[in-house]
Each structure stands twice: as structure tokens, then as C-alpha cells.
């Protein structure tokens, strides 16, 4: 009850060390403290605690995040570690449309719960989300189990453009596709057709080369070879030839060296040299 927030922080740290003190009771009593520093310490103190009130206390702390304090957000992440499903669910029960506020988007970005992909999907697909923030939210998928994130990533990759402008749509589609490891022709026949249309819109770009290689789209290798010969000194051309070499496409390269015109052959020789591939 000390008036100095630094002393209250010390009290929380002592509560974690003393075996005969109920840490949860101390944290719960300070969960609405006026000092964000004290509340940060409360959040950290929740880490590893097994208690029926933990999720609700964490949700109280999360409700007071202002969307600006990066340290407060990380403290919430530390406290919810290994209890994300319960903590996130308790917070979601208290807030409306959390993906529409800066604080809500922050917490979803940092969360690791089973519901996280669904809300990341809403944030990324929302035209109101600032474009410069999209890569940040898309990177959040990298910290989630693939089996949880896959559905949301497929929806972002193949869900259609909606109200999004073309540049934004291409960014989201490309980033989502780069996080999908495989597409089964039997299970994802429709998605593969949509992928083909997406590749048409990305033709000539680094993302095009990456996706052709990722999904082993052999019917597109000639297009990749064309990128290599048209841009023998550029990053995209060098990346294209490296991908083809990595995929063992030597026959196609030899064929171009034998049958191409003089300009194509010289360009191909140049890009092969630039690849620095033995």
C-alpha cells in the first residue's frame, strides 16, 4: 500500500520469493494500480503460476494496455507464457472488436493462443489496418504452430481481394503464401488454381521465383529461366538461376545454351557466372 510505486514493485518481487505469501493475492490487489510500471511487474509475476484466477487477473492487466508501451506488452507476453489459451480467451470475453484498436492489435500480435490466427486474419484483411503495419502482423504467424496458422494463411492467400487495393492485396497474398510450406494437389486443387492466377500477377518478381521454387511448380521453370536471361546482373536474375540450379534443372539450362540465340546464350553464361554456383 506504499505511495511510492517503486516500493510496491519491490513488494511484488518479494511476494514471488517468500513461500508463505500468496503471490496471486498480491498481484490481484495491484492489477489496477495507477502505475503502469507496477502493473508490468504484476504481469511478469504471473509467469508460471497455476491458479484459477490467473487468466482473469491477466485480462484485467491486458485491458489497461494503452497500445504505446512496448515494455508493458512484453510483460503481458511473459506472464501469459504457456497459458495463452486461457489468458487470451478471458481478455477476448471482455473486449469488443479488439483488432480495431491499437492496444487490441498489439495484444493479438504478441499472443500465441489457438484463437490468435483468426484475429490476425481479421487484422491483416481489414482495410483500416495501416499498410506499413502489415509485415509486422504477418510475421506474427511465424511464432505460431503451423497446424494452427495454416487455415488463416490459406484464407489470406486465396480469399480474394475484397476491398483491398492491388498493392496491398499482392503484399498480403505473397507473404501468406511464403509461410505455407506445402500444397497437396489432391487436397488443395482449387487453391493451386488460385495460386496460378496469383503467380501471373507476380511474374518477374522475387516473390514469383520464391513461390515457384517453394511449391516445385515445374511448369513455371521456363518463366524463371527467362527472368534469369533477361536480368543476368540483377538480384532477381541471379536468384532465378540459383533456384533452377538448386532444383537440378540442368537439362533446361543446357538446352537454352544450345538452342538460344547469341544474345540469350551470352546472358545465360553471364548469369551463371554471377550465381557463383560451382
MODELLER restraints for C-alpha pairs under 7 A, 6 or more apart:
rsr = mdl.restraints
at = mdl.atoms
rsr.add(forms.Gaussian(group=physical.xy_distance, feature=features.Distance(at['CA:1:A'], at['CA:8:A']), mean=6.95, stdev=0.5))
rsr.add(forms.Gaussian(group=physical.xy_distance, feature=features.Distance(at['CA:2:A'], at['CA:8:A']), mean=6.13, stdev=0.5))
rsr.add(forms.Gaussian(group=physical.xy_distance, feature=features.Distance(at['CA:5:A'], at['CA:35:A']), mean=6.62, stdev=0.5))
rsr.add(forms.Gaussian(group=physical.xy_distance, feature=features.Distance(at['CA:5:A'], at['CA:38:A']), mean=6.32, stdev=0.5))
rsr.add(forms.Gaussian(group=physical.xy_distance, feature=features.Distance(at['CA:8:A'], at['CA:38:A']), mean=6.81, stdev=0.5))
rsr.add(forms.Gaussian(group=physical.xy_distance, feature=features.Distance(at['CA:9:A'], at['CA:38:A']), mean=5.50, stdev=0.5))
rsr.add(forms.Gaussian(group=physical.xy_distance, feature=features.Distance(at['CA:9:A'], at['CA:41:A']), mean=6.40, stdev=0.5))
rsr.add(forms.Gaussian(group=physical.xy_distance, feature=features.Distance(at['CA:12:A'], at['CA:26:A']), mean=6.76, stdev=0.5))
rsr.add(forms.Gaussian(group=physical.xy_distance, feature=features.Distance(at['CA:12:A'], at['CA:27:A']), mean=6.93, stdev=0.5))
rsr.add(forms.Gaussian(group=physical.xy_distance, feature=features.Distance(at['CA:12:A'], at['CA:42:A']), mean=6.95, stdev=0.5))
rsr.add(forms.Gaussian(group=physical.xy_distance, feature=features.Distance(at['CA:15:A'], at['CA:21:A']), mean=5.73, stdev=0.5))
rsr.add(forms.Gaussian(group=physical.xy_distance, feature=features.Distance(at['CA:15:A'], at['CA:23:A']), mean=5.20, stdev=0.5))
rsr.add(forms.Gaussian(group=physical.xy_distance, feature=features.Distance(at['CA:16:A'], at['CA:23:A']), mean=5.85, stdev=0.5))
rsr.add(forms.Gaussian(group=physical.xy_distance, feature=features.Distance(at['CA:16:A'], at['CA:45:A']), mean=6.92, stdev=0.5))
rsr.add(forms.Gaussian(group=physical.xy_distance, feature=features.Distance(at['CA:27:A'], at['CA:42:A']), mean=5.33, stdev=0.5))
rsr.add(forms.Gaussian(group=physical.xy_distance, feature=features.Distance(at['CA:28:A'], at['CA:57:A']), mean=6.07, stdev=0.5))
rsr.add(forms.Gaussian(group=physical.xy_distance, feature=features.Distance(at['CA:30:A'], at['CA:39:A']), mean=6.92, stdev=0.5))
rsr.add(forms.Gaussian(group=physical.xy_distance, feature=features.Distance(at['CA:31:A'], at['CA:39:A']), mean=5.90, stdev=0.5))
rsr.add(forms.Gaussian(group=physical.xy_distance, feature=features.Distance(at['CA:31:A'], at['CA:42:A']), mean=6.61, stdev=0.5))
rsr.add(forms.Gaussian(group=physical.xy_distance, feature=features.Distance(at['CA:31:A'], at['CA:57:A']), mean=6.67, stdev=0.5))
rsr.add(forms.Gaussian(group=physical.xy_distance, feature=features.Distance(at['CA:31:A'], at['CA:60:A']), mean=6.56, stdev=0.5))
rsr.add(forms.Gaussian(group=physical.xy_distance, feature=features.Distance(at['CA:31:A'], at['CA:61:A']), mean=5.80, stdev=0.5))
rsr.add(forms.Gaussian(group=physical.xy_distance, feature=features.Distance(at['CA:32:A'], at['CA:61:A']), mean=6.96, stdev=0.5))
rsr.add(forms.Gaussian(group=physical.xy_distance, feature=features.Distance(at['CA:33:A'], at['CA:39:A']), mean=6.23, stdev=0.5))
rsr.add(forms.Gaussian(group=physical.xy_distance, feature=features.Distance(at['CA:39:A'], at['CA:61:A']), mean=6.68, stdev=0.5))
rsr.add(forms.Gaussian(group=physical.xy_distance, feature=features.Distance(at['CA:40:A'], at['CA:72:A']), mean=5.41, stdev=0.5))
rsr.add(forms.Gaussian(group=physical.xy_distance, feature=features.Distance(at['CA:40:A'], at['CA:75:A']), mean=5.55, stdev=0.5))
rsr.add(forms.Gaussian(group=physical.xy_distance, feature=features.Distance(at['CA:43:A'], at['CA:58:A']), mean=6.68, stdev=0.5))
rsr.add(forms.Gaussian(group=physical.xy_distance, feature=features.Distance(at['CA:43:A'], at['CA:61:A']), mean=6.99, stdev=0.5))
rsr.add(forms.Gaussian(group=physical.xy_distance, feature=features.Distance(at['CA:43:A'], at['CA:75:A']), mean=5.57, stdev=0.5))
rsr.add(forms.Gaussian(group=physical.xy_distance, feature=features.Distance(at['CA:43:A'], at['CA:76:A']), mean=5.37, stdev=0.5))
rsr.add(forms.Gaussian(group=physical.xy_distance, feature=features.Distance(at['CA:43:A'], at['CA:79:A']), mean=5.00, stdev=0.5))
rsr.add(forms.Gaussian(group=physical.xy_distance, feature=features.Distance(at['CA:44:A'], at['CA:75:A']), mean=5.37, stdev=0.5))
rsr.add(forms.Gaussian(group=physical.xy_distance, feature=features.Distance(at['CA:44:A'], at['CA:76:A']), mean=6.92, stdev=0.5))
rsr.add(forms.Gaussian(group=physical.xy_distance, feature=features.Distance(at['CA:44:A'], at['CA:78:A']), mean=5.77, stdev=0.5))
rsr.add(forms.Gaussian(group=physical.xy_distance, feature=features.Distance(at['CA:44:A'], at['CA:79:A']), mean=4.76, stdev=0.5))
rsr.add(forms.Gaussian(group=physical.xy_distance, feature=features.Distance(at['CA:45:A'], at['CA:79:A']), mean=6.60, stdev=0.5))
rsr.add(forms.Gaussian(group=physical.xy_distance, feature=features.Distance(at['CA:46:A'], at['CA:79:A']), mean=4.78, stdev=0.5))
rsr.add(forms.Gaussian(group=physical.xy_distance, feature=features.Distance(at['CA:47:A'], at['CA:78:A']), mean=6.20, stdev=0.5))
rsr.add(forms.Gaussian(group=physical.xy_distance, feature=features.Distance(at['CA:47:A'], at['CA:79:A']), mean=4.12, stdev=0.5))
rsr.add(forms.Gaussian(group=physical.xy_distance, feature=features.Distance(at['CA:47:A'], at['CA:80:A']), mean=6.30, stdev=0.5))
rsr.add(forms.Gaussian(group=physical.xy_distance, feature=features.Distance(at['CA:47:A'], at['CA:81:A']), mean=6.35, stdev=0.5))
rsr.add(forms.Gaussian(group=physical.xy_distance, feature=features.Distance(at['CA:55:A'], at['CA:86:A']), mean=5.75, stdev=0.5))
rsr.add(forms.Gaussian(group=physical.xy_distance, feature=features.Distance(at['CA:55:A'], at['CA:87:A']), mean=4.33, stdev=0.5))
rsr.add(forms.Gaussian(group=physical.xy_distance, feature=features.Distance(at['CA:55:A'], at['CA:90:A']), mean=5.97, stdev=0.5))
rsr.add(forms.Gaussian(group=physical.xy_distance, feature=features.Distance(at['CA:56:A'], at['CA:90:A']), mean=5.90, stdev=0.5))
rsr.add(forms.Gaussian(group=physical.xy_distance, feature=features.Distance(at['CA:58:A'], at['CA:87:A']), mean=6.29, stdev=0.5))
rsr.add(forms.Gaussian(group=physical.xy_distance, feature=features.Distance(at['CA:59:A'], at['CA:87:A']), mean=6.37, stdev=0.5))
rsr.add(forms.Gaussian(group=physical.xy_distance, feature=features.Distance(at['CA:59:A'], at['CA:90:A']), mean=5.86, stdev=0.5))
rsr.add(forms.Gaussian(group=physical.xy_distance, feature=features.Distance(at['CA:59:A'], at['CA:91:A']), mean=4.52, stdev=0.5))
rsr.add(forms.Gaussian(group=physical.xy_distance, feature=features.Distance(at['CA:62:A'], at['CA:76:A']), mean=6.87, stdev=0.5))
rsr.add(forms.Gaussian(group=physical.xy_distance, feature=features.Distance(at['CA:65:A'], at['CA:72:A']), mean=6.93, stdev=0.5))
rsr.add(forms.Gaussian(group=physical.xy_distance, feature=features.Distance(at['CA:65:A'], at['CA:103:A']), mean=6.03, stdev=0.5))
rsr.add(forms.Gaussian(group=physical.xy_distance, feature=features.Distance(at['CA:66:A'], at['CA:103:A']), mean=5.58, stdev=0.5))
rsr.add(forms.Gaussian(group=physical.xy_distance, feature=features.Distance(at['CA:67:A'], at['CA:102:A']), mean=5.09, stdev=0.5))
rsr.add(forms.Gaussian(group=physical.xy_distance, feature=features.Distance(at['CA:67:A'], at['CA:103:A']), mean=3.62, stdev=0.5))
rsr.add(forms.Gaussian(group=physical.xy_distance, feature=features.Distance(at['CA:67:A'], at['CA:106:A']), mean=6.34, stdev=0.5))
rsr.add(forms.Gaussian(group=physical.xy_distance, feature=features.Distance(at['CA:73:A'], at['CA:107:A']), mean=6.82, stdev=0.5))
rsr.add(forms.Gaussian(group=physical.xy_distance, feature=features.Distance(at['CA:77:A'], at['CA:110:A']), mean=6.33, stdev=0.5))
rsr.add(forms.Gaussian(group=physical.xy_distance, feature=features.Distance(at['CA:77:A'], at['CA:111:A']), mean=6.76, stdev=0.5))
rsr.add(forms.Gaussian(group=physical.xy_distance, feature=features.Distance(at['CA:80:A'], at['CA:87:A']), mean=6.34, stdev=0.5))
rsr.add(forms.Gaussian(group=physical.xy_distance, feature=features.Distance(at['CA:84:A'], at['CA:111:A']), mean=6.77, stdev=0.5))
rsr.add(forms.Gaussian(group=physical.xy_distance, feature=features.Distance(at['CA:84:A'], at['CA:112:A']), mean=5.92, stdev=0.5))
rsr.add(forms.Gaussian(group=physical.xy_distance, feature=features.Distance(at['CA:84:A'], at['CA:113:A']), mean=4.91, stdev=0.5))
rsr.add(forms.Gaussian(group=physical.xy_distance, feature=features.Distance(at['CA:85:A'], at['CA:113:A']), mean=4.72, stdev=0.5))
rsr.add(forms.Gaussian(group=physical.xy_distance, feature=features.Distance(at['CA:85:A'], at['CA:114:A']), mean=6.24, stdev=0.5))
rsr.add(forms.Gaussian(group=physical.xy_distance, feature=features.Distance(at['CA:88:A'], at['CA:113:A']), mean=6.67, stdev=0.5))
rsr.add(forms.Gaussian(group=physical.xy_distance, feature=features.Distance(at['CA:98:A'], at['CA:104:A']), mean=4.48, stdev=0.5))
rsr.add(forms.Gaussian(group=physical.xy_distance, feature=features.Distance(at['CA:98:A'], at['CA:105:A']), mean=6.54, stdev=0.5))
rsr.add(forms.Gaussian(group=physical.xy_distance, feature=features.Distance(at['CA:99:A'], at['CA:105:A']), mean=4.91, stdev=0.5))
rsr.add(forms.Gaussian(group=physical.xy_distance, feature=features.Distance(at['CA:99:A'], at['CA:119:A']), mean=6.72, stdev=0.5))
rsr.add(forms.Gaussian(group=physical.xy_distance, feature=features.Distance(at['CA:99:A'], at['CA:122:A']), mean=6.92, stdev=0.5))
rsr.add(forms.Gaussian(group=physical.xy_distance, feature=features.Distance(at['CA:99:A'], at['CA:123:A']), mean=5.56, stdev=0.5))
rsr.add(forms.Gaussian(group=physical.xy_distance, feature=features.Distance(at['CA:108:A'], at['CA:116:A']), mean=6.24, stdev=0.5))
rsr.add(forms.Gaussian(group=physical.xy_distance, feature=features.Distance(at['CA:108:A'], at['CA:119:A']), mean=6.89, stdev=0.5))
rsr.add(forms.Gaussian(group=physical.xy_distance, feature=features.Distance(at['CA:108:A'], at['CA:120:A']), mean=6.86, stdev=0.5))
rsr.add(forms.Gaussian(group=physical.xy_distance, feature=features.Distance(at['CA:109:A'], at['CA:137:A']), mean=6.04, stdev=0.5))
rsr.add(forms.Gaussian(group=physical.xy_distance, feature=features.Distance(at['CA:109:A'], at['CA:140:A']), mean=5.93, stdev=0.5))
rsr.add(forms.Gaussian(group=physical.xy_distance, feature=features.Distance(at['CA:112:A'], at['CA:144:A']), mean=6.20, stdev=0.5))
rsr.add(forms.Gaussian(group=physical.xy_distance, feature=features.Distance(at['CA:114:A'], at['CA:148:A']), mean=6.43, stdev=0.5))
rsr.add(forms.Gaussian(group=physical.xy_distance, feature=features.Distance(at['CA:117:A'], at['CA:148:A']), mean=6.95, stdev=0.5))
rsr.add(forms.Gaussian(group=physical.xy_distance, feature=features.Distance(at['CA:117:A'], at['CA:149:A']), mean=5.49, stdev=0.5))
rsr.add(forms.Gaussian(group=physical.xy_distance, feature=features.Distance(at['CA:117:A'], at['CA:152:A']), mean=5.87, stdev=0.5))
rsr.add(forms.Gaussian(group=physical.xy_distance, feature=features.Distance(at['CA:118:A'], at['CA:152:A']), mean=6.24, stdev=0.5))
rsr.add(forms.Gaussian(group=physical.xy_distance, feature=features.Distance(at['CA:120:A'], at['CA:137:A']), mean=6.75, stdev=0.5))
rsr.add(forms.Gaussian(group=physical.xy_distance, feature=features.Distance(at['CA:121:A'], at['CA:152:A']), mean=5.85, stdev=0.5))
rsr.add(forms.Gaussian(group=physical.xy_distance, feature=features.Distance(at['CA:121:A'], at['CA:156:A']), mean=6.94, stdev=0.5))
rsr.add(forms.Gaussian(group=physical.xy_distance, feature=features.Distance(at['CA:123:A'], at['CA:129:A']), mean=6.46, stdev=0.5))
rsr.add(forms.Gaussian(group=physical.xy_distance, feature=features.Distance(at['CA:124:A'], at['CA:134:A']), mean=6.21, stdev=0.5))
rsr.add(forms.Gaussian(group=physical.xy_distance, feature=features.Distance(at['CA:124:A'], at['CA:137:A']), mean=6.92, stdev=0.5))
rsr.add(forms.Gaussian(group=physical.xy_distance, feature=features.Distance(at['CA:127:A'], at['CA:163:A']), mean=6.88, stdev=0.5))
rsr.add(forms.Gaussian(group=physical.xy_distance, feature=features.Distance(at['CA:127:A'], at['CA:164:A']), mean=6.09, stdev=0.5))
rsr.add(forms.Gaussian(group=physical.xy_distance, feature=features.Distance(at['CA:141:A'], at['CA:149:A']), mean=6.39, stdev=0.5))
rsr.add(forms.Gaussian(group=physical.xy_distance, feature=features.Distance(at['CA:150:A'], at['CA:180:A']), mean=6.81, stdev=0.5))
rsr.add(forms.Gaussian(group=physical.xy_distance, feature=features.Distance(at['CA:153:A'], at['CA:176:A']), mean=5.25, stdev=0.5))
rsr.add(forms.Gaussian(group=physical.xy_distance, feature=features.Distance(at['CA:156:A'], at['CA:172:A']), mean=6.73, stdev=0.5))
rsr.add(forms.Gaussian(group=physical.xy_distance, feature=features.Distance(at['CA:156:A'], at['CA:173:A']), mean=6.15, stdev=0.5))
rsr.add(forms.Gaussian(group=physical.xy_distance, feature=features.Distance(at['CA:156:A'], at['CA:176:A']), mean=6.17, stdev=0.5))
rsr.add(forms.Gaussian(group=physical.xy_distance, feature=features.Distance(at['CA:157:A'], at['CA:173:A']), mean=4.40, stdev=0.5))
rsr.add(forms.Gaussian(group=physical.xy_distance, feature=features.Distance(at['CA:157:A'], at['CA:176:A']), mean=5.38, stdev=0.5))
rsr.add(forms.Gaussian(group=physical.xy_distance, feature=features.Distance(at['CA:157:A'], at['CA:177:A']), mean=5.78, stdev=0.5))
rsr.add(forms.Gaussian(group=physical.xy_distance, feature=features.Distance(at['CA:158:A'], at['CA:191:A']), mean=6.59, stdev=0.5))
rsr.add(forms.Gaussian(group=physical.xy_distance, feature=features.Distance(at['CA:158:A'], at['CA:194:A']), mean=6.34, stdev=0.5))
rsr.add(forms.Gaussian(group=physical.xy_distance, feature=features.Distance(at['CA:161:A'], at['CA:169:A']), mean=5.94, stdev=0.5))
rsr.add(forms.Gaussian(group=physical.xy_distance, feature=features.Distance(at['CA:174:A'], at['CA:207:A']), mean=6.56, stdev=0.5))
rsr.add(forms.Gaussian(group=physical.xy_distance, feature=features.Distance(at['CA:178:A'], at['CA:211:A']), mean=6.77, stdev=0.5))
rsr.add(forms.Gaussian(group=physical.xy_distance, feature=features.Distance(at['CA:182:A'], at['CA:215:A']), mean=6.41, stdev=0.5))
rsr.add(forms.Gaussian(group=physical.xy_distance, feature=features.Distance(at['CA:199:A'], at['CA:208:A']), mean=5.98, stdev=0.5))
rsr.add(forms.Gaussian(group=physical.xy_distance, feature=features.Distance(at['CA:202:A'], at['CA:208:A']), mean=5.39, stdev=0.5))
rsr.add(forms.Gaussian(group=physical.xy_distance, feature=features.Distance(at['CA:204:A'], at['CA:227:A']), mean=6.24, stdev=0.5))
rsr.add(forms.Gaussian(group=physical.xy_distance, feature=features.Distance(at['CA:205:A'], at['CA:236:A']), mean=6.90, stdev=0.5))
rsr.add(forms.Gaussian(group=physical.xy_distance, feature=features.Distance(at['CA:206:A'], at['CA:236:A']), mean=5.65, stdev=0.5))
rsr.add(forms.Gaussian(group=physical.xy_distance, feature=features.Distance(at['CA:209:A'], at['CA:224:A']), mean=6.44, stdev=0.5))
rsr.add(forms.Gaussian(group=physical.xy_distance, feature=features.Distance(at['CA:209:A'], at['CA:240:A']), mean=6.06, stdev=0.5))
rsr.add(forms.Gaussian(group=physical.xy_distance, feature=features.Distance(at['CA:212:A'], at['CA:220:A']), mean=6.69, stdev=0.5))
rsr.add(forms.Gaussian(group=physical.xy_distance, feature=features.Distance(at['CA:213:A'], at['CA:243:A']), mean=6.55, stdev=0.5))
rsr.add(forms.Gaussian(group=physical.xy_distance, feature=features.Distance(at['CA:224:A'], at['CA:240:A']), mean=5.67, stdev=0.5))
rsr.add(forms.Gaussian(group=physical.xy_distance, feature=features.Distance(at['CA:225:A'], at['CA:240:A']), mean=6.68, stdev=0.5))
rsr.add(forms.Gaussian(group=physical.xy_distance, feature=features.Distance(at['CA:225:A'], at['CA:241:A']), mean=6.63, stdev=0.5))
rsr.add(forms.Gaussian(group=physical.xy_distance, feature=features.Distance(at['CA:227:A'], at['CA:237:A']), mean=5.48, stdev=0.5))
rsr.add(forms.Gaussian(group=physical.xy_distance, feature=features.Distance(at['CA:227:A'], at['CA:240:A']), mean=6.60, stdev=0.5))
rsr.add(forms.Gaussian(group=physical.xy_distance, feature=features.Distance(at['CA:228:A'], at['CA:237:A']), mean=3.90, stdev=0.5))
rsr.add(forms.Gaussian(group=physical.xy_distance, feature=features.Distance(at['CA:228:A'], at['CA:238:A']), mean=6.30, stdev=0.5))
rsr.add(forms.Gaussian(group=physical.xy_distance, feature=features.Distance(at['CA:228:A'], at['CA:240:A']), mean=5.43, stdev=0.5))
rsr.add(forms.Gaussian(group=physical.xy_distance, feature=features.Distance(at['CA:228:A'], at['CA:241:A']), mean=5.62, stdev=0.5))
rsr.add(forms.Gaussian(group=physical.xy_distance, feature=features.Distance(at['CA:228:A'], at['CA:268:A']), mean=7.00, stdev=0.5))
rsr.add(forms.Gaussian(group=physical.xy_distance, feature=features.Distance(at['CA:228:A'], at['CA:271:A']), mean=6.57, stdev=0.5))
rsr.add(forms.Gaussian(group=physical.xy_distance, feature=features.Distance(at['CA:229:A'], at['CA:237:A']), mean=6.91, stdev=0.5))
rsr.add(forms.Gaussian(group=physical.xy_distance, feature=features.Distance(at['CA:229:A'], at['CA:264:A']), mean=6.19, stdev=0.5))
rsr.add(forms.Gaussian(group=physical.xy_distance, feature=features.Distance(at['CA:229:A'], at['CA:267:A']), mean=5.18, stdev=0.5))
rsr.add(forms.Gaussian(group=physical.xy_distance, feature=features.Distance(at['CA:229:A'], at['CA:268:A']), mean=5.13, stdev=0.5))
rsr.add(forms.Gaussian(group=physical.xy_distance, feature=features.Distance(at['CA:229:A'], at['CA:271:A']), mean=6.97, stdev=0.5))
rsr.add(forms.Gaussian(group=physical.xy_distance, feature=features.Distance(at['CA:231:A'], at['CA:237:A']), mean=4.68, stdev=0.5))
rsr.add(forms.Gaussian(group=physical.xy_distance, feature=features.Distance(at['CA:232:A'], at['CA:238:A']), mean=6.35, stdev=0.5))
rsr.add(forms.Gaussian(group=physical.xy_distance, feature=features.Distance(at['CA:232:A'], at['CA:267:A']), mean=5.79, stdev=0.5))
rsr.add(forms.Gaussian(group=physical.xy_distance, feature=features.Distance(at['CA:232:A'], at['CA:268:A']), mean=6.85, stdev=0.5))
rsr.add(forms.Gaussian(group=physical.xy_distance, feature=features.Distance(at['CA:232:A'], at['CA:270:A']), mean=6.00, stdev=0.5))
rsr.add(forms.Gaussian(group=physical.xy_distance, feature=features.Distance(at['CA:232:A'], at['CA:271:A']), mean=4.28, stdev=0.5))
rsr.add(forms.Gaussian(group=physical.xy_distance, feature=features.Distance(at['CA:233:A'], at['CA:271:A']), mean=6.41, stdev=0.5))
rsr.add(forms.Gaussian(group=physical.xy_distance, feature=features.Distance(at['CA:237:A'], at['CA:271:A']), mean=6.95, stdev=0.5))
rsr.add(forms.Gaussian(group=physical.xy_distance, feature=features.Distance(at['CA:238:A'], at['CA:271:A']), mean=5.99, stdev=0.5))
rsr.add(forms.Gaussian(group=physical.xy_distance, feature=features.Distance(at['CA:238:A'], at['CA:274:A']), mean=6.51, stdev=0.5))
rsr.add(forms.Gaussian(group=physical.xy_distance, feature=features.Distance(at['CA:238:A'], at['CA:275:A']), mean=5.52, stdev=0.5))
rsr.add(forms.Gaussian(group=physical.xy_distance, feature=features.Distance(at['CA:241:A'], at['CA:272:A']), mean=6.86, stdev=0.5))
rsr.add(forms.Gaussian(group=physical.xy_distance, feature=features.Distance(at['CA:241:A'], at['CA:275:A']), mean=6.87, stdev=0.5))
rsr.add(forms.Gaussian(group=physical.xy_distance, feature=features.Distance(at['CA:242:A'], at['CA:275:A']), mean=6.09, stdev=0.5))
rsr.add(forms.Gaussian(group=physical.xy_distance, feature=features.Distance(at['CA:257:A'], at['CA:265:A']), mean=5.28, stdev=0.5))
